[in-house]
Amino acid sequence: MRLGDLLVRVKLVTEDDVAKALVRQGAQGGRLGENLVAIGAISLSVLEAFIRRIPSEPANISATGLEEGEVLGLLMRLIYTGRLESNRQFVEAIKLPYHIVLDLVQMAVDRQLLRTLGSRADSDSVVDMRYVLTEAGRLWTIDSLERLRYVGPAPVTLAQFTEQVGLQKLTNEVISFDRIRASFKGLTFDDSIVEQCGPALNSGRAMLLYGPPGNGKSSVAHCLGNVFSDVIYVPYAVSVEGQIIRVHDASIHVPLSISATPEQASSSFLRHEEYDARWVPCHRPFVIAGGELTLEMLDLRYDPNGHFYEAPLHMKALGGCFVIDDFGRQLVSPTNLLNRWIVPLEGRVDYLKLHTGKTFTIPFEELIIFSTNMDPEDLMDTAFLRRLPYKIEVGAPSPENYRKIFEKECEKRDIKLTDVDFNFIVHKVIVEKELELAAYHPRFVVDQVVSTCRFMGKAPHLDHRFIEYAIDNLRVKPSTASKRSNQTAARVV
């Protein structure tokens, strides 16, 4: 991925700007960034700040921060398990620069681990030079696999990882009222929610979303996670004391969706890349864990067969948002879970331990959002509540917002909502069912009414009888036996 692609993705320049800069570059030379500045597409200070956050490509094996034997072993394992043959395939698999891969291949040839087969019949390029494992190379690689079964892109060092996380903090982005309101598009919330969330996002401090169920706490959390537009770089893996920790997770880290034509990909293969390919340019991650969250999920997970680790959830969420949903309903007690977070929330670092006993620190630069429909004071003591500087209640919608939500749901089904219908619904919910208004009611009621209309062979409409059926499903009726028992008890008294 080229610099121009990245700048377009984060909306610092347009595709037209890049096209004009490339024309100027062809005529006058220089780097793409210099030409973008020259045509006024971006300021030099903004460009330099952006480039500083891009992981630079290592100049040689030493610059990777990894041991020579460690990198050679990884390349041989990739060749053996992936049945790779050409330099092109090697570069793509290990994600190291072409000149470094050439050095590694030459090293393997010198040690008689690889044998040259020559170029492909349709190409005389060094890129397409083909190799095969020798018998000694096969045995050497099998021995390497016995010691470590990690097969993937080359890792970065812990120091490089720590530095990069520091460069891409959430607080690098200044979030405005309009950006949050835009991310809430399609949802109906009072502006007071936006006004409270904004300072929390810009501070990067933990927040607590609380209130009765069904009013959109999870929706608010998702919107807050989507408000960020910056690009961050996530390593495939991190090396700590010779141990490999796999960090990149395709289910969490969404890569930037920039496509390149085969011609563009081919022409850029031998060109100096704009960033270290061991890092994946991604959107800021959004991780959510509910009642399944345990303390073990916040520690490194060691694979005794592969002899490498899987990063815990909050390590994968660095640079993004980590939501603890349904807080208080986990298998682990709220107190134990909160105690696990005290040091990270206050010190902005966390401590992890390898199976060897070695303890190391990682930065804790992410937005933690606790979401609960339980009373916060029943879940945590005042000492921990103090450590959550932003406590935002997502309560029942006002009657005005309740109607807006109903109108949106009815509009989706081409149903007309009259004043009579709406007043009937509110009366049934508040007076007869003795329930508070909740943001989930409109969709629930409309969906059930439409289903009943379909069953009865009628066009969708707000038949009051069908509305009653739906609202009855909001709350279970007391059983007849229970009513009789209560009546009997009353007579006895």
C-alpha positions in Angstrom: 0.0 0.0 0.0 1.4 3.3 -1.1 1.6 6.7 0.7 -1.0 8.2 -1.6 -3.5 5.3 -0.8 -3.1 5.9 2.9 -3.6 9.7 2.6 -6.7 9.2 0.5 -8.1 6.7 3.0 -7.8 9.1 6.0 -9.2 11.9 3.8 -6.2 14.1 4.0 -6.0 14.3 0.2 -8.3 13.2 -2.7 -7.6 10.8 -5.5 -7.5 13.7 -7.9 -4.8 15.3 -5.7 -2.7 12.2 -5.9 -3.2 12.0 -9.7 -2.1 15.6 -10.1 0.9 15.0 -7.8 1.9 11.9 -9.8 1.8 13.9 -13.1 4.1 16.6 -11.5 6.3 13.9 -10.1 6.8 12.4 -13.6 7.7 15.8 -15.0 9.8 17.2 -12.1 10.8 14.2 -10.0 10.9 14.1 -6.2 8.8 12.0 -3.8 5.0 11.9 -3.9 4.6 13.7 -0.6 6.8 16.6 -1.8 4.6 17.0 -4.9 1.4 16.9 -2.9 2.7 19.7 -0.8 3.9 21.6 -3.9 0.4 21.6 -5.5 -1.2 22.7 -2.2 -3.1 19.4 -1.5 -1.7 19.1 2.0 0.5 21.2 4.3 4.0 20.1 5.1 3.4 19.9 8.9 0.3 17.6 8.4 2.2 15.4 6.0 5.2 15.1 8.3 3.0 14.3 11.3 1.3 11.5 9.2 4.6 10.1 7.9 6.1 10.0 11.4 3.4 7.5 12.4 4.1 5.1 9.5 6.5 2.2 10.6 9.6 2.6 8.6 11.0 -0.3 6.5 14.0 -2.0 8.1 17.3 -1.4 6.2 18.8 -4.7 7.1 18.3 -7.8 9.3 19.8 -6.0 12.3 17.3 -3.2 12.0 14.4 -5.7 12.4 15.5 -6.1 16.0 15.4 -9.9 15.5 18.2 -12.5 15.7 19.6 -13.6 12.3 19.0 -17.3 13.1 15.4 -16.5 14.3 14.5 -14.8 11.0 16.2 -17.5 8.9 14.3 -20.2 10.8 11.0 -18.4 10.2 11.7 -18.2 6.4 12.6 -21.9 6.2 9.4 -22.8 8.1 7.4 -20.7 5.7 9.0 -22.3 2.7 8.5 -25.8 4.1 4.9 -25.5 5.3 3.7 -23.3 2.4 5.6 -25.2 -0.4 7.0 -21.8 -1.5 9.5 -21.7 -4.4 10.2 -18.1 -5.5 11.7 -15.0 -4.0 8.4 -13.3 -4.8 6.5 -15.8 -2.6 9.1 -15.5 0.1 8.7 -11.7 0.4 4.9 -11.9 0.4 5.0 -14.6 3.2 7.6 -13.1 5.6 6.7 -9.4 4.9 10.3 -8.3 5.0 11.9 -6.1 2.3 13.1 -7.7 -0.9 16.8 -7.0 -0.2 16.6 -8.6 3.3 14.9 -11.7 1.9 17.7 -12.0 -0.8 20.3 -11.9 2.1 18.4 -14.7 3.9 18.1 -16.8 0.8 21.7 -16.5 0.0 22.5 -17.4 3.6 20.3 -20.6 3.3 22.1 -21.5 0.0 25.5 -21.0 1.5 24.5 -23.4 4.4 23.2 -25.8 1.8 19.6 -25.5 3.1 18.2 -24.4 -0.2 19.2 -25.3 -3.8 18.7 -23.0 -6.8 16.4 -24.2 -9.5 16.6 -21.2 -11.8 14.1 -18.7 -13.0 10.6 -19.5 -14.4 10.5 -20.2 -18.1 8.4 -17.1 -18.7 10.6 -14.8 -16.6 14.3 -14.1 -16.2 13.8 -11.7 -13.2 15.6 -12.4 -10.0 12.2 -11.9 -8.3 11.0 -15.2 -9.9 14.2 -17.2 -9.1 13.1 -20.6 -7.8 14.5 -22.7 -4.9 13.9 -26.1 -3.3 14.8 -27.4 0.1 17.8 -29.8 0.2 17.6 -32.9 2.4 19.7 -31.1 5.0 17.4 -28.1 4.8 14.3 -30.3 5.2 15.7 -31.9 8.4 17.0 -28.5 9.7 13.5 -27.0 9.2 11.7 -29.9 10.8 13.9 -29.4 13.9 13.0 -25.7 13.8 9.3 -26.6 13.8 9.8 -28.8 16.8 11.0 -25.8 18.8 8.5 -23.2 17.4 5.5 -23.8 15.1 4.8 -20.1 14.5 4.5 -19.7 10.7 3.6 -16.2 9.5 5.0 -12.8 8.9 8.1 -11.8 10.8 7.3 -10.3 14.2 8.3 -6.9 15.5 10.1 -6.3 18.8 8.4 -5.3 22.0 10.2 -2.0 21.9 9.0 -1.3 18.3 5.5 -2.3 19.3 5.5 0.0 22.3 6.8 2.9 20.4 4.2 2.5 17.6 1.3 2.2 20.0 2.4 5.5 21.6 2.4 7.2 18.2 -1.2 6.2 17.4 -3.1 7.1 20.6 -6.8 7.7 20.4 -6.2 11.2 21.7 -4.3 12.0 18.5 -7.8 12.6 17.0 -9.8 15.5 18.1 -13.5 14.5 18.1 -16.1 17.2 17.5 -19.8 17.4 18.4 -20.6 17.1 14.7 -18.5 14.0 14.2 -20.3 12.2 17.1 -23.7 13.3 15.9 -22.9 12.1 12.4 -21.9 8.6 13.8 -25.3 8.5 15.6 -27.0 8.9 12.3 -30.1 6.8 12.2 -30.4 6.6 16.0 -32.5 8.9 18.2 -30.7 10.2 21.2 -30.8 13.5 23.1 -27.9 15.9 22.4 -27.0 15.6 26.0 -25.6 12.1 25.4 -23.3 13.5 22.7 -22.2 16.4 24.9 -21.2 14.0 27.6 -19.5 11.5 25.3 -17.3 14.1 23.5 -15.1 15.0 26.5 -14.7 11.3 27.4 -13.5 10.5 23.8 -11.0 13.4 23.7 -9.6 12.5 27.0 -9.1 8.8 26.2 -10.3 8.0 29.7 -12.6 5.1 30.7 -16.3 5.6 30.8 -19.3 3.9 32.3 -22.6 3.6 30.3 -25.5 2.7 32.6 -29.3 2.6 32.6 -32.2 0.2 32.1 -31.9 -2.4 29.4 -33.1 -1.8 25.9 -32.3 1.9 25.6 -29.2 1.7 23.4 -26.1 1.5 25.5 -24.5 -1.0 23.1 -25.6 1.2 20.2 -23.9 4.2 21.8 -20.7 2.2 22.4 -20.7 1.0 18.7 -21.2 4.6 17.5 -18.3 5.8 19.7 -16.1 3.2 18.2 -17.0 4.2 14.7 -16.4 7.9 15.2 -12.6 7.6 14.7 -11.3 7.7 11.2 -7.5 7.6 11.7 -5.4 4.7 10.4 -3.3 2.7 12.8 -0.8 0.0 12.2 -1.2 -3.5 13.8 1.7 -6.0 13.9 1.1 -9.5 12.8 3.2 -10.7 15.8 5.4 -9.4 18.5 8.7 -11.0 19.7 9.4 -10.9 23.5 12.5 -12.6 24.8 12.5 -14.9 21.8 8.8 -15.8 22.4 6.2 -15.0 19.7 2.9 -13.4 20.5 0.4 -13.3 17.7 -1.5 -10.0 17.7 -3.2 -9.4 14.4 -6.7 -10.9 14.4 -8.7 -10.8 11.2 -12.0 -10.9 13.2 -11.0 -7.7 15.0 -8.6 -5.8 12.8 -10.3 -4.5 9.7 -7.7 -3.6 7.0 -8.1 -0.5 4.9 -10.1 -1.3 1.9 -7.8 0.0 -0.9 -7.6 -2.1 -4.0 -4.8 -2.1 -6.5 -4.7 -3.4 -10.0 -2.4 -6.3 -10.9 -0.3 -3.8 -12.9 0.0 -1.4 -9.9 1.0 -4.3 -7.5 3.6 -5.6 -10.0 5.1 -2.2 -10.6 5.5 -1.4 -6.9 7.0 -4.8 -6.0 10.7 -3.8 -6.3 10.1 -0.1 -5.4 11.0 1.1 -1.9 7.8 0.6 0.1 6.4 3.4 2.2 6.0 1.4 5.3 7.2 -1.8 7.1 4.9 -4.6 5.7 5.1 -6.4 9.1 2.4 -3.9 10.2 -1.1 -4.0 8.8 -2.8 -0.6 8.2 -6.2 -0.9 9.9 -9.2 1.0 11.2 -9.1 1.5 14.9 -10.2 -1.8 16.5 -13.5 -2.2 18.3 -13.6 -5.2 20.7 -16.7 -6.1 22.7 -16.8 -8.8 25.4 -20.0 -9.7 27.4 -20.9 -12.2 30.0 -18.4 -14.7 28.6 -15.4 -12.5 29.7 -13.1 -14.2 32.2 -9.8 -13.1 33.8 -8.0 -15.8 31.8 -9.1 -13.9 28.6 -7.1 -10.9 29.8 -3.8 -12.9 29.9 -1.5 -14.3 27.3 -2.8 -17.7 25.9 0.1 -20.1 25.4 -0.2 -22.8 22.8 1.8 -25.8 24.1 1.8 -27.5 20.7 2.8 -24.5 18.7 5.0 -22.9 21.4 3.7 -19.4 20.7 1.1 -17.1 22.3 -2.2 -15.5 21.4 -2.5 -11.9 22.5 -5.3 -11.2 25.0 -8.3 -9.1 24.0 -7.2 -5.8 25.4 -3.8 -6.1 23.7 -5.6 -6.6 20.4 -7.8 -3.5 21.2 -4.8 -1.2 21.6 -5.4 2.1 19.7 -9.2 1.4 19.7 -12.1 0.7 22.0 -12.7 -2.2 24.3 -16.3 -2.6 25.6 -17.1 -4.7 28.6 -20.8 -5.3 27.9 -23.4 -6.5 30.4 -20.9 -5.7 33.2 -21.8 -7.5 36.4 -23.1 -10.6 34.6 -19.7 -12.2 34.0 -18.7 -15.5 35.5 -16.0 -13.7 37.4 -17.1 -11.4 40.2 -17.3 -7.7 39.4 -14.8 -6.9 42.2 -12.1 -9.3 40.8 -12.6 -8.0 37.3 -12.3 -4.4 38.4 -9.2 -5.1 40.4 -7.7 -6.5 37.2 -8.2 -3.1 35.6 -7.0 -0.7 38.3 -3.3 -0.6 37.3 -4.0 -0.3 33.5 -6.6 2.4 34.0 -4.4 4.5 36.2 -0.9 3.8 35.0 -1.7 3.4 31.3 0.4 0.2 31.2 -0.4 -3.5 31.8 1.8 -6.4 32.9 1.8 -9.7 31.1 3.6 -12.9 32.0 5.2 -15.5 29.7 5.1 -19.2 30.7 8.8 -18.9 31.4 8.0 -16.6 34.3 9.2 -13.4 32.5 7.0 -10.4 33.1 6.9 -7.5 30.7 4.8 -4.4 30.2 2.7 -3.2 27.3 1.1 0.2 26.8 -2.5 0.6 27.7 -3.7 3.1 25.1 -7.3 2.3 24.4 -10.8 3.5 25.4 -12.4 1.2 28.0 -16.2 1.4 28.1 -18.1 -0.4 30.9 -21.8 -1.0 30.0 -24.3 -2.2 32.5 -28.0 -2.2 33.3 -27.4 -2.8 36.9 -27.0 -0.1 39.6 -23.3 0.9 39.4 -23.1 1.4 43.2 -24.1 -2.2 43.6 -21.3 -3.3 41.3 -18.3 -1.3 42.5 -17.1 0.7 45.5 -16.6 4.4 45.5 -12.8 4.0 45.0 -13.3 2.4 41.7 -16.1 4.7 40.6 -13.7 7.5 41.1 -11.4 5.8 38.6 -14.1 6.1 36.0 -14.2 9.8 35.4 -17.1 9.7 32.9 -20.4 8.1 34.0 -23.1 8.5 31.4 -26.7 7.4 31.9 -28.5 6.1 28.8 -32.0 6.2 30.2 -35.5 5.9 28.9 -36.3 8.1 25.9 -38.5 11.1 26.3 -42.0 10.8 24.9 -40.9 13.0 21.9 -38.0 10.7 21.1 -40.1 7.6 21.7 -42.5 8.8 19.0 -39.6 9.6 16.6 -38.3 6.1 17.0 -41.8 4.7 16.4 -42.2 6.8 13.3 -38.9 5.6 11.9 -39.9 2.0 12.5 -43.3 2.5 10.9 -41.9 4.3 7.9 -39.6 1.3 7.2 -42.8 -0.9 7.0 -44.8 1.7 5.1 -47.2 2.0 8.1 -48.9 5.2 9.2 -48.7 6.2 12.8 -51.6 8.4 14.0 -51.9 10.3 17.2 -54.6 7.8 18.3 -52.3 4.9 17.7 -49.4 6.4 19.5 -51.5 7.5 22.6 -52.9 4.0 22.7 -49.5 2.4 22.7 -48.2 4.8 25.4 -51.2 4.2 27.6 -50.9 0.4 27.3 -47.1 0.5 28.1 -47.1 3.0 31.0 -50.6 2.6 32.6 -51.6 -1.0 32.0 -48.2 -2.7 31.9 -46.6 -0.3 34.4 -43.4 -0.2 32.3 -41.1 2.7 31.5 -40.7 3.7 27.9 -37.7 2.0 26.3 -36.0 2.6 23.0 -36.4 -1.1 21.9 -40.2 -1.0 22.2 -41.0 0.5 18.8 -39.1 -2.1 16.7 -40.4 -4.9 19.0 -44.0 -3.8 18.6 -43.9 -3.0 14.9 -42.2 -6.3 14.1 -44.8 -8.3 16.0 -47.7 -6.3 14.5 -46.4 -6.9 11.0 -46.0 -10.6 11.7 -49.6 -10.9 13.0 -50.9 -9.0 10.0 -49.1 -11.3 7.6 -50.4 -14.3 9.4 -54.0 -12.9 9.2 -53.6 -12.2 5.5 -53.9 -8.4 6.0 -51.8 -5.5 4.8 -49.5 -4.2 7.6 -51.3 -1.6 9.8 -51.5 -0.8 13.4 -54.6 -2.8 14.4 -55.1 -2.1 18.1 -55.9 -5.7 18.8 -52.5 -6.7 17.3 -50.8 -3.9 19.2 -52.2 -5.4 22.4 -50.8 -8.8 21.5 -47.3 -7.3 21.0 -47.3 -5.2 24.1 -48.5 -8.2 26.1 -45.2 -9.8 25.0 -43.2 -7.0 26.5 -44.0 -8.4 30.0 -45.1 -11.8 31.1 -48.6 -11.8 32.6 -48.9 -13.2 36.2 -50.3 -16.7 36.0 -53.9 -17.5 37.0 -52.7 -19.6 39.9 -50.6 -16.8 41.1 -53.5 -14.4 41.0 -55.8 -16.8 42.9 -53.0 -17.3 45.5 -52.7 -13.5 46.0 -56.5 -13.1 46.3 -56.7 -15.9 48.9 -53.9 -14.3 50.9 -55.7 -11.0 50.8 -58.9 -12.6 52.2 -57.0 -14.3 55.0 -55.4 -11.0 56.0 
